[in-house]
Amino acid sequence: MNVNPSNDITHSVSQSSSGFTSNNQLQVPLKSSKPRVNLSTSDFSASDSSSNSITSFKSLHDISKRTELYQGLISLDTQVKLVVIMVGLPARGKSYIVKKLKRYLSWLSLNVKIFNVGDRRRKLPIFHMSTPSPTDSSSSHTQSAISDHDDLTIHTSGFFDPKNLDASKKREGVAMEALDEIIEWIDSGGQVAIHDATNSTIRRRKNILNKLKSIPGLEVLFIESICNDPDIIEANILLKLKSPDYVHVDPIAAQKDFRERLANYETSYEPLGQFEEENFVQYFKIIDVGRKITTFNINGFLEGQCVFYLMNMNLEPRLIYITRHGESYDNVLGRIGGDASLTESGEKFSLSLSKFVEKHQAQFEKNITDNKKSSLPNMSLPNPDFTPSKTLFPSPSPQGCKLEIWTSMLKRAIQTVQYFDHSKFKFKKFSVLNELYSGLCEGMTYQDIPKVYPREFSDRSQDKLFTRYPGMHGESYVDVIHRLQYIIVELERIRNSVLIVTHRAVARTLLAYFLDINIEDMPYLNIPINYVFICEPKHFGNDLSLYKWIESTDEFVKVDSKILHSDL
């Protein structure tokens, strides 16, 4: 038994060839007066591919069984529940962090939900008069709320003044109501709840802990976003003007009101620190979008996953190109798996791909440069239309290298990038980008499989997500998710654009992450050969552009991205 009373613990994450895992630990519920007690367990691989435990089973419709099987891939204790409490001033990127974290954890097949306190606040009944403290003579409280035509209550800056006692009580009440909803949702089967609010005072955070600490098996992680960079703050303020609070307000008046709101919060803001450390509360601080991070007492597995993921995010404008290899001889014959070479058509696609990507990337970089010169850039971050005046994230890449090229280890993928100039781009090969391994079905056609393995074929037809191919190391889609975890984190960390040449199942899995697609739908996404999917990170997710190669004219044309869902 280890008792860890340290006041400053840096959380480390071990990395393996199949992804990353943190040291798994069973934990005792949080108690405010004692150190956290960790009961260490021996390390083991939760996913033993040789055992092939998900090859097939009859009750594929049993959701609880499927969830248990998948959680075995990512966590020792499937009963742990986590509540993430956001902390920070307005315009510090909390909602950006929240949306990214939800997308990642949902991709890992966890049941995740965001509870946004601001959305609940805007549904409060309208009230016009408030009670300032006796020492306050300001008239800013006389009208704290108005109604817009969407039946939302829009609160002006006076509503956020800590001296406005009526408003403070209402804000506290809404935050606690959201917490009550979290507790009810967790109790009904939820796994990770995110309380999205400022939670900027010790009093508020103490009330939150008092409500949560009595719930067995519940872990709590505070995440604070701090930003001292004026460029990013200004960009976030402009982004805030597009929020429901200001959607029908004159931009100049809206900006003035929001700055007054921000000033009100700053007068009472108390960052994470001594109180949390004295009570051994897990917390993670992100400063200037990851330029600096601080962790304290991070012990839980899920908490470690959150920290490792978020410490790798960045705002650099970039593109993620995802495509399958060119046509191979096995494609022509209808065989799955294998390591076949490209056909003549596949060779032509490869040459055309190199020209298309180089031209498209050059134009993207030119747009960034041109927009930097604009006197009135669109400062919605992350956005290629705005880059802070200071170099926030110096790139370790060689001068002029803005694109990396990643492939699987299979011949058809490597041959697809053969026409790119190796002196201009970084090339990397990853075995984790190999196609989903079909075990004993390697080299077979879809017409052959039901004849040889009728039961396995039937099982997989009912549930492609969780059913493994028969035989040693046969994989399911959840296995692919498991091995792509560190690729996703690396794609979040990297400052350059990346071209990924891979295979259908892997492309489906990557696109499900970037486009926030339900993993139940992931195995059925339509990913043909000769298409290039281009994802561009934005503040509220990733924009998708889709291009198709026309062999007869040897050109790429932009097509409707709805084709991605045409098989659903």
Stockholm file with secondary structure:
# STOCKHOLM 1.0

chainA/1-568         MNVNPSNDITHSVSQSSSGFTSNNQLQVPLKSSKPRVNLSTSDFSASDSSSNSITSFKSLHDISKRTELYQGLISLDTQVKLVVIMVGLPARGKSYIVKKLKRYLSWLSLNVKIFNVGDRRRKLPIFHMSTPSPTDSSSSHTQSAISDHDDLTIHTSGFFDPKNLDASKKREGVAMEALDEIIEWIDSGGQVAIHDATNSTIRRRKNILNKLKSIPGLEVLFIESICNDPDIIEANILLKLKSPDYVHVDPIAAQKDFRERLANYETSYEPLGQFEEENFVQYFKIIDVGRKITTFNINGFLEGQCVFYLMNMNLEPRLIYITRHGESYDNVLGRIGGDASLTESGEKFSLSLSKFVEKHQAQFEKNITDNKKSSLPNMSLPNPDFTPSKTLFPSPSPQGCKLEIWTSMLKRAIQTVQYFDHSKFKFKKFSVLNELYSGLCEGMTYQDIPKVYPREFSDRSQDKLFTRYPGMHGESYVDVIHRLQYIIVELERIRNSVLIVTHRAVARTLLAYFLDINIEDMPYLNIPINYVFICEPKHFGNDLSLYKWIESTDEFVKVDSKILHSDL
#=GR chainA/1-568 SS CEECCCSCCCCCCEEETTEEECCCEEECCCCTTSCCEEEECCCCCSCCTTTCTTSCCSCTTCHHHHHHHHHHHHCSCTTCEEEEEEECCTTSSHHHHHHHHHHHHHHTTCCEEEEEHHHHHTTSCCCCCCCBCTTCCCSTTSCCEEECTTSCEEECGGGGCTTBHHHHHHHHHHHHHHHHHHHHHHHTTCCEEEEESCCCSHHHHHHHHHHHTTSTTEEEEEEEEECCCHHHHHHHHHHHTTSGGGTTSCHHHHHHHHHHHHHHHHHHCCCSSHHHHHTTCEEEEEETTTTEEEEESCCCHHHHHHHHHHTTCCCCCCCEEEEECCCBHHHHHTBCSSCCCBCHHHHHHHHHHHHHHHHHHHHHHHHHHHHHTCSSCCCCSSBTTBCCSSCSSCCCSCTTCCEEEEECSSHHHHHHTTTSCTTTSEEEECGGGSCCCCGGGTTCBTTTHHHHCHHHHHHHHHCTTTCCCSSTTCCCHHHHHHHHHHHHHHHHHCCSEEEEEECHHHHHHHHHHHTTCCTTTGGGCCCCTTEEEEEEEETTEEEEEEEEEETTTTEEEEECGGGGGTTC
#=GC SS_cons         CEECCCSCCCCCCEEETTEEECCCEEECCCCTTSCCEEEECCCCCSCCTTTCTTSCCSCTTCHHHHHHHHHHHHCSCTTCEEEEEEECCTTSSHHHHHHHHHHHHHHTTCCEEEEEHHHHHTTSCCCCCCCBCTTCCCSTTSCCEEECTTSCEEECGGGGCTTBHHHHHHHHHHHHHHHHHHHHHHHTTCCEEEEESCCCSHHHHHHHHHHHTTSTTEEEEEEEEECCCHHHHHHHHHHHTTSGGGTTSCHHHHHHHHHHHHHHHHHHCCCSSHHHHHTTCEEEEEETTTTEEEEESCCCHHHHHHHHHHTTCCCCCCCEEEEECCCBHHHHHTBCSSCCCBCHHHHHHHHHHHHHHHHHHHHHHHHHHHHHTCSSCCCCSSBTTBCCSSCSSCCCSCTTCCEEEEECSSHHHHHHTTTSCTTTSEEEECGGGSCCCCGGGTTCBTTTHHHHCHHHHHHHHHCTTTCCCSSTTCCCHHHHHHHHHHHHHHHHHCCSEEEEEECHHHHHHHHHHHTTCCTTTGGGCCCCTTEEEEEEEETTEEEEEEEEEETTTTEEEEECGGGGGTTC
//
